[in-house]
């Protein structure tokens, strides 16, 4: 079974000189995936725009309107971390569309991936932390509305807690939110999820993977999901500017393998988003994301064998 991926790399956004968000990582990732032949050209897709009706299951009408028309205030721009532009609105729609498409594909093939997404700091009525719309929340509600999915588990292994996702699904018995993140990292006011594992600064491969191994089987057993969304953040890497943890590339790969193998063992499809990554050397971030693509591909090949 081939791996299908979606890329929003063509939809760049203008950022001021010195902006610390590594927007170029999306193009570099797409190009590496192509160059290494990890995804067939016919299976590397450009996403459609998310529909307003899909966004509206999660976000308030007023917030959607402000983003699409550029009527947000300066304070709201600062909270999001990006200056508004038509390109920002377009890219945000496309990135959400990529996660929704990957989720639908994962139900058919077992694993699919958006080479963007994981915008877990977006709340129903506002964005923050470089997140405009909450792609995983929108995809969850769309698939629940369409019928193939009732119960969802969100396995969020970005180094930052997904406060927006947790707020959106608070009290919803059909959405299980599991996050392992830096205790002292952004956001500094956490929103409780179903299971939160907080990690000390400097946590490395072995204690990280031991914690994941301790919690992951119980998460899947308790959640009983029809679909898992996996936020495979690169920012726990030791070379990340914002991460404060100390995982190696090998540790991140073992993490990804652990999640994919656990889901495969119990027959749960997985939709992957790349989430965060802010390496001092952008190449380390891209390498981490590429390794996630390789492991997603290998997971499908294991299913086929």
DRENKE-587983 format. One record per residue (C-alpha): residue in one letter; z, y, x. Coordinates in steps of 0.001 Angstrom, whole numbers, padded with zeros to 6 digits, always signed. Layout:
N
AZYX...
END
This chain:
305
X+000000+000000+000000X-001018+003327+001589X+001346+006273+001877X+000465+009334-000210X+001631+012757+001000X+001267+016282-000307X+000992+019336+001938X+001308+023023+001059X+000473+024114+004608X-002536+026149+003500X-000306+028402+001422X+001227+030575+004107X+003517+033489+003415X+003608+036770+005361X+006868+037178+007235X+008010+040047+009444X+007996+039627+013217X+011086+037823+014430X+011855+036159+011080X+013774+032987+011824X+012208+030776+009159X+009723+028439+010928X+006878+028658+008432X+004442+027288+011005X+006162+023891+010993X+004283+022915+007842X+000890+023365+009468X+002032+021614+012645X+003366+018699+010608X+000166+018377+008583X-001900+018440+011763X+000252+015788+013480X+000059+013502+010452X-003729+013856+010490X-004076+013438+014251X-001949+010292+014357X-003673+008747+011338X-000383+008237+009549X-001933+009152+006207X-005544+008511+005281X-007497+011723+004612X-007984+010644+001006X-004219+010267+000600X-003207+013615+002099X-003317+015841-000948X-003060+019519-001717X-000610+019976-004598X-001380+021563-007907X+000742+024488-009033X+003861+023593-010921X+003526+024569-014569X+005783+027257-015988X+006830+024785-018672X+008099+022457-015936X+009973+025272-014189X+011513+026343-017497X+013381+023037-017888X+015485+024142-014910X+015120+027890-014321X+015750+030783-016673X+012742+032540-018166X+013831+035849-016673X+014090+034444-013150X+010694+032738-013385X+009152+035996-014573X+010732+037984-011743X+009340+035618-009125X+005876+035337-010595X+005464+039092-011130X+007342+040401-008109X+009893+042294-010159X+012857+041052-008131X+015238+043554-006603X+015795+044115-002885X+019186+042424-003036X+017599+039346-004569X+014966+039269-001817X+017717+039378+000782X+019568+036550-000934X+016438+034396-000932X+015662+035385+002645X+011953+036113+002129X+010175+039336+001210X+008374+038930-002101X+004592+038669-002048X+001987+037027-004275X+001668+034418-001529X+005383+033596-001830X+005030+032983-005559X+001931+030841-004991X+003476+028779-002232X+006638+028237-004262X+004616+026863-007164X+002609+024608-004881X+005662+023238-003068X+007281+022295-006381X+004000+020757-007491X+003987+018630-004345X+007396+017170-005053X+006501+016459-008665X+003273+014717-007599X+005086+012705-004923X+007712+011635-007449X+005073+010434-009886X+003281+008556-007106X+006479+006937-005886X+006922+005329-009288X+003548+003629-008787X+003702+002735-005089X+007389+002697-004158X+007447+005597-001678X+005627+008933-001526X+006331+012170+000308X+006010+015912+000022X+005533+017516+003445X+007531+020473+002107X+010213+020859-000558X+013898+020137-000563X+014654+023665-001803X+018171+022751-002829X+019766+026215-002646X+017808+027459-005679X+019973+027858-008790X+018821+028120-012402X+018859+031924-012361X+018404+032852-008713X+017214+031689-005320X+018966+031810-001983X+018853+030320+001496X+015025+030283+001761X+014784+028481-001586X+012923+030003-004558X+012525+027222-007136X+014463+023951-007000X+011680+021415-006576X+013785+018264-006914X+015496+019546-010053X+012165+020509-011620X+010658+017112-010796X+013723+015310-012132X+013607+017095-015472X+009824+016662-015751X+009981+012904-015217X+012900+012574-017600X+010901+014493-020227X+007781+012416-019623X+009724+009192-020121X+009376+006913-017073X+012713+007974-015611X+016143+008390-017145X+018619+008086-014282X+018060+009792-010917X+019957+009771-007635X+019554+012633-005177X+020377+011645-001600X+020627+014939+000228X+020868+014557+004006X+019919+018095+004913X+022670+019560+007099X+023430+022164+004408X+024955+021257+001068X+022567+021507-001877X+024678+023955-003845X+021899+024911-006256X+021073+021300-007083X+024739+020492-007636X+025159+023463-009973X+022055+022601-011996X+023161+019004-012573X+026912+019553-012874X+028296+017296-015591X+025008+015432-016151X+025801+011691-016189X+022153+010778-015592X+021803+012608-012256X+023903+011424-009308X+024149+013936-006462X+025151+012665-003016X+025302+015034-000042X+026319+014616+003601X+026505+018006+005264X+028284+020211+007764X+031717+021190+006471X+031649+024598+008170X+027976+025336+007636X+026086+027285+004958X+026710+027575+002047X+030235+028700+002746X+031207+028325-000926X+030242+024756-001781X+029481+023558-005313X+030948+020071-005853X+028472+017236-006306X+029276+013718-007463X+029894+012602-003867X+030200+015075-000982X+030789+013943+002600X+031715+016830+004868X+031096+016465+008600X+032742+018200+011521X+030729+020329+013929X+029288+018189+016704X+029131+014956+014700X+026737+012623+016508X+024729+009517+015727X+027402+006830+015470X+029987+008579+013266X+027213+010033+011095X+025572+006661+010530X+028920+004973+009964X+029694+007497+007216X+026286+006984+005634X+026656+003203+005775X+030075+003507+004160X+028848+005540+001201X+025175+004712+000583X+025514+001239-001019X+028209+002512-003381X+026094+005546-004304X+023166+003351-005325X+025445+000913-007160X+027182+003687-009094X+024058+005722-009795X+021868+002826-010989X+018870+005140-010637X+015310+004649-011770X+014236+006949-008909X+015753+008367-005721X+014896+011772-004317X+015597+011766-000591X+015979+015105+001218X+015306+014061+004807X+016376+017245+006566X+015608+017555+010280X+018414+020062+010765X+021197+017589+011682X+019293+017275+014994X+021171+018305+018136X+018513+020899+018962X+018651+022720+015631X+019594+026413+015682X+021400+026248+012340X+022601+022655+012193X+025818+022436+014259X+025612+018616+014276X+024439+016462+017189X+022111+013727+015955X+019377+012551+018292X+015849+011719+017201X+016862+008063+017295X+019849+008817+015063X+017689+010640+012524X+015200+007753+012502X+018011+005246+011951X+019261+007432+009096X+015824+007453+007433X+015424+003717+007904X+018850+003101+006400X+018039+005082+003241X+014576+003585+002756X+015730+000031+003443X+018682+000322+001066X+016437+001562-001735X+013760-001030-001009X+016345-003821-001079X+017262-003021-004679X+013760-002033-005784X+014276+001715-006286X+011284+004007-005677X+011832+006950-003325X+010279+010419-003356X+010880+012144-000001X+010981+015859+000775X+011344+017204+004315X+013979+019888+003554X+015283+021972+006475X+014662+022091+010200X+015114+025074+012520X+014854+023782+016063X+015208+026050+019089X+011944+024309+019981X+009888+023927+016842X+008364+020813+018361X+011658+018955+017973X+011718+019787+014270X+008126+018694+013751X+008795+015489+015686X+011733+014670+013411X+009591+015186+010310X+006742+013119+011767X+009144+010254+012395X+010181+010386+008746X+006502+010047+007752X+006136+007067+010098X+009143+005349+008573X+007953+006031+005025X+004633+004422+005945X+006413+001479+007564X+008547+001017+004437X+005425+000628+002317X+003938-001798+004818X+007155-003852+004683X+006825-004010+000909X+003263-005267+001228X+004079-008004+003768
END
